[in-house]
Amino acid sequence: MSLLSLLKAIPDPRSRRRRQYPLHGMLAVLILAAAHGENSLRGMWQWAREREEELLNFWPLDLWANDRLPSLGTFWYLLTRLSADALQGVLRAWGGNEAELALDGKVLRGSKRAEEQALRVVTMMGQSLHQVLAQQAVEGGDELAAALRLLEAEDLSGKVVSADAGLLKAPLVRKVVEKGGPTSVSSKTINPG
């Protein structure tokens, strides 16, 4: 199934009067921009503006009816209302054919606020698509617990899972094997703690 058809299944969180642009088309534009290296909403929007004619003329996006791309504010409005779980589910379904997954802890740039710590997440990335397939927030500084929650939702049958040194510990290896991942791991790479 194509990514675009999966995006069409996501419920649109906007009110009917705010649906000038189709949800799947807007999300597809953002995903295309991210695949081309853009990592901020403004950067994604600027990338799309530079390719506006091509994107409007690509009929499956259904953006052609408006003669122009959505504004930066329209993209922002959509993303503030969109269910992250619904989008993550689509990306997980689309990337389900990934044979190699990588887990890595991240601190999200720009997420630190005056009195609060920066947001920390564990990401699962597909090695062939080079795209983040899922993320789990780190609670109480425990990246390993976040990684285990992330793996709980995955079918790892026949998949190779790699992890950064901070995550590669015995409980993670046990979870990968329990979920159908590889059954042999070098003990030199495992921190039993």
C-alpha positions in Angstrom: 0.0 0.0 0.0 1.3 3.4 -0.9 2.1 6.1 1.7 -0.3 8.5 0.1 -3.2 6.0 0.5 -2.3 5.4 4.1 -2.2 9.1 4.8 -5.8 9.3 3.4 -6.9 7.1 6.3 -5.8 9.6 9.0 -8.8 11.4 10.5 -8.7 15.1 9.7 -8.7 17.0 13.1 -9.7 20.3 11.5 -13.2 21.7 11.4 -15.0 21.4 8.0 -14.5 25.1 7.2 -10.8 24.8 7.7 -10.3 22.0 5.2 -9.4 24.1 2.2 -6.4 21.8 1.6 -6.6 18.0 1.9 -4.9 16.4 4.9 -3.1 13.8 2.9 -1.7 16.3 0.4 -0.3 18.6 3.2 1.2 15.7 5.1 2.8 14.3 1.9 4.4 17.7 1.2 5.9 17.7 4.7 7.2 14.2 4.4 8.7 14.9 1.0 10.5 18.0 2.4 11.7 15.9 5.3 13.0 13.2 3.0 15.0 16.0 1.2 16.7 17.0 4.5 14.5 19.7 5.9 14.1 19.4 9.6 12.0 22.4 10.6 8.5 23.3 9.7 9.7 26.6 8.1 12.3 24.8 6.2 9.8 22.3 4.9 7.4 25.0 3.9 10.2 26.9 2.1 11.3 23.7 0.3 7.7 23.2 -0.9 7.3 26.9 -2.0 10.4 26.5 -4.2 8.7 23.5 -5.9 5.1 24.9 -5.8 4.3 24.4 -9.5 5.5 20.8 -9.4 3.6 20.0 -6.2 0.4 21.6 -7.4 0.6 19.7 -10.7 1.1 16.4 -9.0 -2.6 15.4 -9.0 -2.5 12.7 -6.3 -1.8 15.3 -3.7 -5.1 17.0 -4.5 -3.6 20.5 -3.9 -4.3 21.8 -7.5 -7.7 23.2 -6.8 -6.3 26.1 -4.8 -3.7 27.4 -7.3 -1.2 27.8 -4.4 0.2 25.9 -1.6 -1.0 26.3 2.0 0.6 29.0 4.0 3.1 28.3 6.8 0.3 29.1 9.3 -2.0 26.6 7.7 0.6 23.8 8.0 1.3 24.9 11.6 -2.5 24.8 12.5 -2.8 21.3 11.0 0.2 19.9 12.9 -1.0 21.4 16.3 -4.2 19.5 16.0 -3.0 16.3 14.3 -2.9 13.1 16.3 0.7 12.1 16.6 -0.4 8.5 17.3 -2.4 8.4 14.0 0.6 9.7 12.0 3.0 7.4 13.8 0.7 4.4 13.1 0.7 5.3 9.3 4.5 5.6 9.3 4.9 2.4 11.2 2.5 0.6 8.7 4.4 2.1 5.7 7.8 1.3 7.1 6.7 -2.2 8.3 8.8 -3.8 5.6 12.0 -2.5 7.1 14.4 -5.4 7.8 16.8 -3.3 9.9 15.8 -0.9 12.7 18.0 1.4 14.7 17.1 2.7 18.2 18.7 5.9 19.4 18.1 8.4 22.3 17.7 12.0 21.3 17.3 15.4 22.9 14.9 17.5 20.8 16.6 20.7 19.7 14.5 23.8 20.5 12.3 22.0 23.1 13.9 23.5 26.2 11.8 26.1 28.0 12.7 28.4 30.9 11.9 26.1 33.8 11.6 22.8 31.9 14.2 20.3 30.6 14.5 19.7 26.9 12.3 16.9 25.6 14.1 13.6 25.3 12.8 10.7 23.1 14.0 7.3 21.9 13.5 7.0 18.1 13.2 3.9 15.9 14.6 4.5 12.5 14.3 2.3 9.4 17.7 1.7 7.9 16.6 1.4 4.3 14.2 4.4 4.2 16.3 6.5 6.6 13.1 7.7 8.2 12.0 7.8 11.8 9.2 5.2 12.2 8.3 5.7 15.8 9.2 7.8 18.9 8.7 7.3 22.6 9.1 10.1 25.2 11.6 9.4 27.9 10.0 9.7 31.3 12.2 10.2 34.4 15.4 10.0 32.4 15.0 6.3 31.7 15.8 5.8 28.0 15.9 2.1 28.3 12.3 2.0 29.6 11.2 4.2 26.7 13.0 1.9 24.2 11.3 -1.2 25.7 7.9 0.5 25.4 8.7 1.3 21.8 9.7 -2.3 21.0 6.5 -3.6 22.7 4.4 -2.3 19.8 6.7 -3.9 17.1 6.7 -7.3 15.4 10.4 -7.9 15.1 10.2 -11.3 13.4 13.3 -11.6 11.2 14.4 -8.0 11.8 17.8 -6.8 12.9 17.7 -4.2 15.7 20.7 -2.1 16.5 20.9 0.4 19.4 23.3 3.1 20.6 25.6 2.1 23.5 23.3 3.7 26.1 20.4 1.4 25.1 22.2 -1.8 24.4 21.6 -3.6 27.6 20.4 -7.1 28.6 16.7 -6.1 29.0 16.6 -4.6 25.5 18.3 -7.7 24.0 15.8 -10.0 25.8 12.9 -7.9 24.5 14.2 -8.1 20.9 14.6 -11.9 21.1 11.2 -12.2 22.8 9.5 -10.2 19.9 11.1 -12.5 17.2 14.4 -10.7 16.5 17.7 -12.3 16.0 18.7 -15.0 18.6 22.5 -14.5 18.6 24.2 -11.4 20.0 27.8 -10.9 20.9 28.1 -10.7 24.7 30.9 -8.2 24.2 28.4 -5.5 23.1 26.0 -6.0 26.0 26.1 -4.0 29.2 24.4 -6.4 31.6 23.2 -3.5 33.8 
